[in-house]
Amino acid sequence: MRKMIALLAVFAATMSVAACASDPESSGSTVTTARSSSSPTARGTPADPPPADPTTSEAAECSETDGWNTEGETAAPFSTDALYLARAGRHDCYDRLVLDVNGAAEVGYAVRYVPVVTVDGSGKPIPVAGKAALQVVVHAPPQGLDSSGHQPGRMFANTGDFLYTEDQLAGWDSLRAVRFAGFFEGQSTLAVGVSAKLPFRVSTQFDKASQIRKLVIDIAHDQS
C-alpha cells in the first residue's frame, strides 16, 4: 500500500512539472520568454506575410522624388531680412537643408550644381566634400551684415566657415558638408557638398507664428 501511495505521489509531481513547463503564461517559463521576445516573422507562422523586396519597397516609398531633377532652380524676390540660421535634417528619401530668414518678405534664390562654389566678387574657391557641389544663393543678407537690427553684433558666419562639417554629416545619404561662401550685392552664398549629382527641389515656406521665411532644399537619396 505504501509503495502504491509513493508511486502515485511521484506520478502527480511529474504531471505538475510537465504542466508548468508547457504553460506559456507561467512565471519563469522558457516558452513564455521565447514568445515574448520572438517576433511573428521569427516564429514563421503561416499567417505572416512574405518579407517585402527591399528594392521594390524603397522605390515605392521614394516615388515622391520621381519628378525632381538636377537642373538649376531660381526665384526673383530679394529681401532685406537677415539669413540667420541653417539646419540640416534626414528623411527617408532625401536630406534637407533649411535656411531661416528673419522676416515675412518673400525670399528669392538661385540653386544649381557647379564644378566648385566660389566667393562672389573675389572668385576664391570654397571646396566641399562630396562628388558634387551645389551652389545655393539666397537673396537676403546674412545676420550681422543686414539692416534689420535683429541681434546686433551677432554674425551668421564668416566667409569659408563650415555650417556643417564632413564629420557631422558622416553616414548621411546625400549631404556631405555646408559652408558659407560670403555676401555680395544683397545676396548670401552657400556651398553644399553632395555625395553625387543628385536630383533636388527648392521651395519656400512661411511660418506665421514666428514670422520666419524658410528656404528649403531637399536633395534626393541615390536610388541606383
C-alpha positions as CSV (number, residue, x, y, z in Angstrom):
1,M,0.0,0.0,0.0
2,R,2.8,2.4,0.9
3,K,4.5,1.5,-2.3
4,M,1.4,2.3,-4.2
5,I,1.0,5.7,-2.5
6,A,4.6,6.6,-3.2
7,L,4.2,5.8,-6.9
8,L,1.0,8.0,-7.1
9,A,2.9,10.9,-5.5
10,V,5.8,10.6,-7.9
11,F,3.3,10.5,-10.9
12,A,1.4,13.6,-9.6
13,A,4.7,15.5,-9.2
14,T,5.8,14.6,-12.7
15,M,2.5,15.8,-14.2
16,S,2.7,19.1,-12.3
17,V,6.2,19.9,-13.6
18,A,5.1,19.0,-17.2
19,A,2.1,21.3,-17.0
20,C,4.2,24.2,-15.7
21,A,6.8,23.8,-18.5
22,S,4.1,23.8,-21.2
23,D,2.0,26.8,-20.0
24,P,3.1,29.9,-21.9
25,E,1.7,32.2,-19.2
26,S,3.5,30.5,-16.3
27,S,6.0,32.6,-14.4
28,G,9.6,31.8,-15.4
29,S,8.6,29.5,-18.2
30,T,11.1,29.3,-21.1
31,V,8.2,29.1,-23.5
32,T,6.7,32.4,-22.2
33,T,10.1,34.1,-22.6
34,A,10.6,32.8,-26.1
35,R,7.1,34.0,-27.2
36,S,7.5,37.4,-25.6
37,S,10.9,38.0,-27.2
38,S,10.3,36.5,-30.7
39,S,8.6,38.4,-33.5
40,P,5.9,36.8,-35.7
41,T,8.4,36.7,-38.6
42,A,11.0,34.9,-36.4
43,R,8.4,32.3,-35.5
44,G,7.5,31.8,-39.1
45,T,3.7,31.3,-38.5
46,P,1.7,30.6,-41.7
47,A,-0.3,33.8,-41.2
48,D,2.8,36.0,-41.5
49,P,3.1,37.9,-44.9
50,P,6.2,37.2,-47.0
51,P,9.0,39.7,-46.5
52,A,8.9,42.6,-48.8
53,D,11.6,43.0,-51.5
54,P,13.8,45.9,-50.1
55,T,14.5,47.3,-53.6
56,T,10.8,47.3,-54.6
57,S,9.7,48.7,-51.2
58,E,12.3,51.5,-51.2
59,A,11.4,52.5,-54.8
60,A,7.7,52.7,-53.9
61,E,8.3,54.7,-50.8
62,C,10.5,57.2,-52.6
63,S,8.2,57.8,-55.6
64,E,7.8,61.4,-54.4
65,T,11.3,62.2,-55.7
66,D,10.5,61.0,-59.2
67,G,9.8,64.4,-60.6
68,W,12.9,66.0,-59.2
69,N,15.9,66.8,-61.5
70,T,19.4,68.2,-61.4
71,E,18.6,71.4,-63.3
72,G,19.0,74.8,-61.6
73,E,16.1,76.5,-59.8
74,T,15.6,80.2,-59.4
75,A,13.2,82.8,-57.9
76,A,13.5,86.5,-58.2
77,P,12.5,88.3,-55.0
78,F,15.1,90.0,-52.8
79,S,14.6,90.5,-49.0
80,T,16.4,92.8,-46.6
81,D,15.7,90.5,-43.7
82,A,18.6,88.5,-42.3
83,L,19.6,85.0,-43.0
84,Y,20.3,83.8,-39.5
85,L,20.2,80.0,-39.3
86,A,21.0,76.9,-41.3
87,R,19.5,73.5,-40.3
88,A,20.0,70.1,-41.8
89,G,17.7,67.0,-41.4
90,R,17.4,63.5,-42.6
91,H,14.3,62.0,-44.2
92,D,13.5,58.6,-45.7
93,C,14.1,59.6,-49.3
94,Y,16.1,62.8,-49.1
95,D,18.3,65.0,-47.0
96,R,17.1,68.5,-46.2
97,L,18.8,71.9,-45.7
98,V,16.6,74.7,-44.2
99,L,17.8,78.3,-44.3
100,D,15.8,80.6,-42.0
101,V,15.4,84.3,-42.9
102,N,14.1,86.5,-40.1
103,G,11.1,88.2,-41.7
104,A,7.9,87.7,-43.6
105,A,9.1,89.0,-47.0
106,E,9.3,86.6,-50.0
107,V,12.9,85.4,-50.5
108,G,14.3,84.5,-53.8
109,Y,17.2,82.1,-54.6
110,A,19.4,80.5,-57.3
111,V,20.4,76.9,-56.7
112,R,22.5,74.9,-59.1
113,Y,25.3,72.4,-59.5
114,V,28.7,73.9,-60.2
115,P,32.3,72.5,-60.5
116,V,33.2,74.5,-57.4
117,V,31.5,77.2,-55.5
118,T,33.3,80.5,-55.4
119,V,33.1,83.7,-53.4
120,D,31.2,86.4,-55.3
121,G,33.5,89.3,-56.1
122,S,36.8,87.6,-55.4
123,G,36.3,84.3,-57.1
124,K,38.0,82.4,-54.2
125,P,37.0,78.7,-54.3
126,I,35.1,77.2,-51.4
127,P,35.6,73.5,-51.8
128,V,33.3,71.0,-50.0
129,A,33.4,67.2,-49.5
130,G,31.4,65.1,-51.9
131,K,31.4,64.3,-55.6
132,A,29.2,67.3,-56.5
133,A,28.9,70.9,-55.3
134,L,25.6,72.7,-55.0
135,Q,25.7,76.5,-55.1
136,V,22.9,78.0,-53.0
137,V,22.4,81.7,-53.4
138,V,19.9,83.3,-51.0
139,H,18.5,86.7,-52.0
140,A,19.0,88.1,-48.5
141,P,21.9,89.4,-46.4
142,P,23.4,87.3,-43.6
143,Q,22.8,88.3,-40.0
144,G,25.4,90.9,-38.9
145,L,25.6,92.5,-42.4
146,D,21.8,93.2,-42.6
147,S,20.0,96.4,-41.7
148,S,17.1,94.9,-39.8
149,G,18.6,95.4,-36.4
150,H,17.9,91.8,-35.1
151,Q,20.5,90.7,-32.5
152,P,23.1,93.4,-33.4
153,G,26.7,92.2,-33.4
154,R,25.9,88.6,-34.0
155,M,27.3,87.2,-37.3
156,F,25.6,84.4,-39.3
157,A,29.1,83.2,-40.4
158,N,32.4,84.3,-41.8
159,T,33.3,83.5,-45.4
160,G,34.6,80.0,-45.5
161,D,33.1,78.9,-42.2
162,F,31.6,75.4,-42.0
163,L,28.0,75.4,-41.0
164,Y,28.1,71.5,-41.2
165,T,31.4,69.6,-41.4
166,E,32.0,66.3,-43.1
167,D,32.3,64.7,-39.7
168,Q,28.9,66.0,-38.6
169,L,27.3,64.6,-41.8
170,A,29.1,61.3,-41.8
171,G,26.8,58.5,-42.8
172,W,24.2,60.8,-44.4
173,D,22.9,59.7,-47.8
174,S,23.1,63.0,-49.7
175,L,24.6,65.9,-47.7
176,R,28.3,65.9,-47.2
177,A,29.1,69.4,-45.9
178,V,27.8,73.0,-45.8
179,R,30.0,76.1,-45.9
180,F,29.3,79.9,-46.0
181,A,30.7,81.4,-49.3
182,G,30.1,85.0,-48.5
183,F,27.9,88.0,-49.0
184,F,27.9,90.2,-52.1
185,E,25.4,92.8,-53.5
186,G,22.5,91.8,-51.3
187,Q,22.8,88.0,-51.5
188,S,24.4,85.3,-49.5
189,T,26.0,82.2,-51.0
190,L,26.5,78.7,-49.5
191,A,28.5,75.8,-50.8
192,V,26.7,72.5,-50.3
193,G,28.7,69.2,-50.7
194,V,26.6,66.4,-52.1
195,S,27.5,62.7,-52.4
196,A,26.8,62.8,-56.2
197,K,24.9,65.0,-58.7
198,L,21.5,64.0,-57.3
199,P,18.1,65.4,-58.1
200,F,16.8,68.2,-55.8
201,R,13.9,70.5,-55.3
202,V,13.7,74.0,-53.8
203,S,10.8,75.6,-52.0
204,T,9.9,78.4,-49.6
205,Q,7.7,78.2,-46.6
206,F,6.3,80.9,-44.2
207,D,5.8,80.3,-40.5
208,K,3.0,82.7,-39.5
209,A,3.6,82.1,-35.8
210,S,7.2,83.1,-35.8
211,Q,7.1,85.3,-38.9
212,I,10.0,83.4,-40.4
213,R,10.6,82.7,-44.0
214,K,12.3,79.4,-44.8
215,L,14.2,78.4,-47.8
216,V,14.1,74.6,-48.1
217,I,16.5,72.5,-50.3
218,D,15.7,68.8,-50.5
219,I,18.4,66.5,-52.1
220,A,17.2,63.0,-53.1
221,H,19.0,59.9,-51.9
222,D,20.8,57.9,-54.6
223,Q,18.4,55.1,-55.7
224,S,20.8,53.5,-58.1
